[in-house]
Amino acid sequence: MANKFVCTLLLLIAAIGAQADGIVGGTPSSISAHPYLASLQLADGTIVCGGALINSKTVVTAASCLANYDVSQFVVGINNGAQTIKIAKSTFNRQYDIETNENDIAIVKLAEAAIVSSYLALASSLPSKGLLVGWDKNNAVVQASETIISARKCVTEGYKYEAGDLFNSQFCGLAENEACGQLPGSPLVADNRLLGVVSWGYGCANKDSPAIYSNVLVLKLWIESVL
């Protein structure tokens, strides 16, 4: 369990230290294609975590992004940082386990409305594939196609994960090409719906060690109760 905590911290430390390398292995995209994409960033523009707008004042992100940092240091970047908005309130699931990353989900409320062309709905079902959306090392928006694997299959079908590593509130995302450097809280989407947010993983997301996502479908009741 301690290894999971270390993996999460390594993702966060990489971001806070010297701008994370960003998603390596993704394909170029744009903020106009993903207007809901939001970032938790420092005043100097360093992106620490990703997130997704589900309405004009609400961002869904990972609990690890709030539990491991002083949230007062963050602003929320909209339109790929062209606009920054202060955080009015934030909360994460009180059942979040900092060692296992179970229930790794959080809500950030904005001090003012973000004006973008569209927001994400919450998933009502889990498809077989999704699109990871985030940034490369130059803060350009990129995306990566991923196959969704249930937590049960992820610990029984030859990947690096073992029984007890994953929970019902999580699933695996297997990149078609190796994907490295995705930030916690970065959204996995399909058909304009939020499927999950990046939680943790063992190094790069590849055929041996898919990325671990918080399952929005399972955590939907908590999100709606906060709203």
C-alpha positions as CSV (number, residue, x, y, z in Angstrom):
1,M,0.0,0.0,0.0
2,A,2.9,2.4,0.8
3,N,4.1,1.9,-2.8
4,K,0.8,3.4,-4.1
5,F,1.2,6.4,-1.9
6,V,4.8,6.9,-3.2
7,C,3.6,6.6,-6.8
8,T,1.0,9.3,-6.3
9,L,3.5,11.6,-4.6
10,L,6.0,11.0,-7.3
11,L,3.5,12.2,-9.9
12,L,2.7,15.3,-7.8
13,I,6.4,16.1,-6.9
14,A,7.3,15.9,-10.6
15,A,4.7,18.5,-11.4
16,I,5.5,20.8,-8.5
17,G,9.3,20.6,-9.0
18,A,9.9,21.6,-12.6
19,Q,6.9,21.4,-14.8
20,A,6.1,17.8,-15.4
21,D,7.2,16.2,-18.7
22,G,3.5,16.0,-19.6
23,I,1.8,13.3,-21.6
24,V,4.4,11.6,-23.8
25,G,2.9,9.4,-26.4
26,G,-0.3,11.4,-26.9
27,T,-1.4,13.1,-30.1
28,P,-1.8,16.9,-30.5
29,S,-5.2,18.3,-29.8
30,S,-6.5,21.7,-28.7
31,I,-8.5,23.4,-26.0
32,S,-11.2,24.2,-28.5
33,A,-11.7,20.4,-28.8
34,H,-11.7,20.0,-25.0
35,P,-13.0,23.3,-23.6
36,Y,-13.9,21.6,-20.3
37,L,-10.2,20.9,-19.5
38,A,-9.1,22.7,-16.4
39,S,-5.8,22.8,-14.4
40,L,-4.9,23.3,-10.8
41,Q,-1.9,25.5,-11.1
42,L,0.5,27.7,-9.1
43,A,0.6,31.5,-9.5
44,D,3.7,31.1,-11.8
45,G,1.7,28.9,-14.2
46,T,3.1,25.5,-13.1
47,I,0.4,23.0,-13.7
48,V,0.2,20.6,-10.7
49,C,-3.0,18.7,-11.5
50,G,-5.7,18.3,-14.1
51,G,-9.5,18.5,-13.8
52,A,-12.7,18.8,-15.7
53,L,-15.5,21.4,-15.7
54,I,-18.9,19.8,-15.2
55,N,-20.6,23.2,-15.0
56,S,-19.5,26.8,-15.0
57,K,-18.3,26.8,-11.4
58,T,-17.4,23.2,-10.7
59,V,-14.3,21.2,-11.4
60,V,-13.9,17.5,-10.7
61,T,-10.3,16.4,-9.9
62,A,-8.4,13.9,-7.8
63,A,-8.5,14.0,-4.0
64,S,-4.8,13.5,-3.9
65,C,-4.4,16.9,-5.5
66,L,-6.1,18.6,-2.5
67,A,-5.0,16.3,0.3
68,N,-1.3,16.6,-0.4
69,Y,-1.1,20.4,-1.0
70,D,-2.1,23.7,0.5
71,V,-5.1,24.5,-1.8
72,S,-4.7,28.2,-1.1
73,Q,-1.6,28.1,-3.3
74,F,-3.7,27.1,-6.3
75,V,-5.7,28.9,-9.0
76,V,-7.7,27.1,-11.7
77,G,-6.6,27.5,-15.2
78,I,-9.3,27.8,-17.9
79,N,-8.9,27.9,-21.7
80,N,-5.5,26.4,-21.2
81,G,-4.4,29.0,-18.7
82,A,-5.6,32.0,-20.7
83,Q,-7.9,32.7,-17.8
84,T,-7.3,31.9,-14.1
85,I,-9.9,31.8,-11.5
86,K,-9.6,31.7,-7.7
87,I,-10.9,28.8,-5.7
88,A,-13.9,29.6,-3.5
89,K,-14.3,26.2,-1.9
90,S,-13.0,22.7,-2.2
91,T,-13.6,19.3,-0.8
92,F,-12.6,15.7,-1.3
93,N,-14.3,12.4,-0.5
94,R,-13.9,11.8,3.2
95,Q,-13.5,8.1,2.4
96,Y,-10.4,8.8,0.4
97,D,-7.5,6.6,1.6
98,I,-4.2,8.4,1.2
99,E,-2.3,5.0,1.1
100,T,-4.5,3.0,-1.3
101,N,-6.0,5.9,-3.3
102,E,-9.4,4.4,-2.9
103,N,-12.2,7.0,-3.5
104,D,-9.7,9.5,-5.0
105,I,-12.1,12.1,-6.1
106,A,-12.6,15.8,-5.3
107,I,-14.6,18.9,-6.1
108,V,-13.3,22.5,-6.6
109,K,-15.8,25.3,-6.6
110,L,-14.8,28.4,-8.6
111,A,-15.1,32.0,-7.2
112,E,-16.5,33.1,-10.6
113,A,-18.1,31.3,-13.6
114,A,-15.8,29.9,-16.3
115,I,-17.2,30.8,-19.7
116,V,-16.4,27.9,-22.0
117,S,-18.4,26.4,-25.0
118,S,-19.3,23.1,-23.2
119,Y,-19.0,21.2,-20.0
120,L,-18.9,17.4,-19.3
121,A,-21.7,15.4,-18.1
122,L,-21.0,12.6,-15.5
123,A,-20.8,9.1,-17.0
124,S,-24.0,7.0,-16.8
125,S,-22.2,3.9,-18.1
126,L,-18.7,2.8,-18.7
127,P,-17.7,2.2,-22.4
128,S,-14.8,0.0,-23.6
129,K,-12.6,3.0,-24.6
130,G,-12.0,6.5,-23.5
131,L,-9.8,9.5,-24.3
132,L,-7.2,10.8,-21.8
133,V,-6.9,14.6,-22.1
134,G,-4.0,16.6,-20.7
135,W,-0.9,18.5,-21.6
136,D,2.6,17.8,-23.0
137,K,5.8,19.3,-21.7
138,N,5.1,22.6,-23.4
139,N,1.6,22.8,-21.9
140,A,0.0,22.1,-25.3
141,V,-3.2,20.1,-25.1
142,V,-2.8,16.5,-26.1
143,Q,-5.0,13.3,-26.0
144,A,-4.4,9.6,-25.8
145,S,-6.8,6.8,-26.6
146,E,-7.1,4.2,-23.8
147,T,-8.9,0.9,-23.4
148,I,-10.9,0.6,-20.1
149,I,-10.2,-2.5,-18.0
150,S,-12.2,-3.3,-14.9
151,A,-10.4,-3.4,-11.5
152,R,-11.1,-7.1,-11.3
153,K,-9.5,-7.9,-14.7
154,C,-6.6,-5.5,-14.0
155,V,-5.4,-7.6,-11.1
156,T,-6.1,-11.0,-12.7
157,E,-4.9,-10.8,-16.3
158,G,-1.2,-10.4,-16.2
159,Y,-0.6,-6.8,-15.4
160,K,1.6,-5.5,-12.6
161,Y,-1.3,-5.1,-10.2
162,E,-2.2,-7.7,-7.6
163,A,-5.3,-8.5,-5.5
164,G,-5.8,-5.8,-3.0
165,D,-4.2,-3.1,-5.2
166,L,-7.4,-1.9,-6.8
167,F,-11.0,-1.2,-5.5
168,N,-14.5,-0.8,-6.9
169,S,-13.9,3.0,-7.1
170,Q,-11.1,2.5,-9.7
171,F,-10.5,1.1,-13.1
172,C,-7.4,0.7,-15.4
173,G,-6.7,2.6,-18.6
174,L,-4.5,0.9,-21.1
175,A,-2.9,3.3,-23.7
176,E,-2.8,2.3,-27.3
177,N,0.7,3.8,-27.3
178,E,2.8,4.2,-24.1
179,A,1.5,7.3,-22.2
180,C,3.8,8.8,-19.6
181,G,3.6,12.0,-17.5
182,Q,-0.2,12.3,-17.1
183,L,-1.1,14.5,-14.2
184,P,-3.4,13.4,-11.3
185,G,-6.9,14.6,-11.9
186,S,-6.6,14.6,-15.7
187,P,-9.9,13.5,-17.3
188,L,-10.7,10.4,-19.2
189,V,-13.7,11.1,-21.4
190,A,-16.1,9.7,-24.0
191,D,-19.0,11.2,-25.8
192,N,-18.7,14.4,-23.8
193,R,-19.0,12.5,-20.5
194,L,-16.5,12.2,-17.7
195,L,-15.5,8.6,-17.1
196,G,-12.7,9.0,-14.7
197,V,-9.8,11.1,-13.4
198,V,-6.1,10.0,-13.3
199,S,-5.3,8.7,-9.8
200,W,-2.0,6.7,-9.8
201,G,0.1,4.1,-11.5
202,Y,3.4,2.3,-11.7
203,G,5.5,4.5,-14.1
204,C,4.3,4.9,-17.7
205,A,0.9,3.6,-18.7
206,N,1.8,0.7,-21.0
207,K,0.9,-2.9,-21.7
208,D,2.3,-4.0,-18.3
209,S,1.1,-1.3,-16.0
210,P,-2.0,0.6,-17.2
211,A,-2.9,3.9,-15.5
212,I,-5.3,3.8,-12.6
213,Y,-8.4,6.0,-12.7
214,S,-11.0,7.0,-10.2
215,N,-14.3,5.6,-11.5
216,V,-16.8,8.5,-11.8
217,L,-19.7,6.1,-12.4
218,V,-19.1,4.5,-9.0
219,L,-18.4,7.9,-7.3
220,K,-21.2,9.7,-9.0
221,L,-23.5,9.7,-5.9
222,W,-20.8,11.4,-3.9
223,I,-20.2,14.1,-6.6
224,E,-24.0,14.7,-6.9
225,S,-24.3,15.0,-3.1
226,V,-21.7,17.7,-3.1
227,L,-23.3,19.6,-5.9
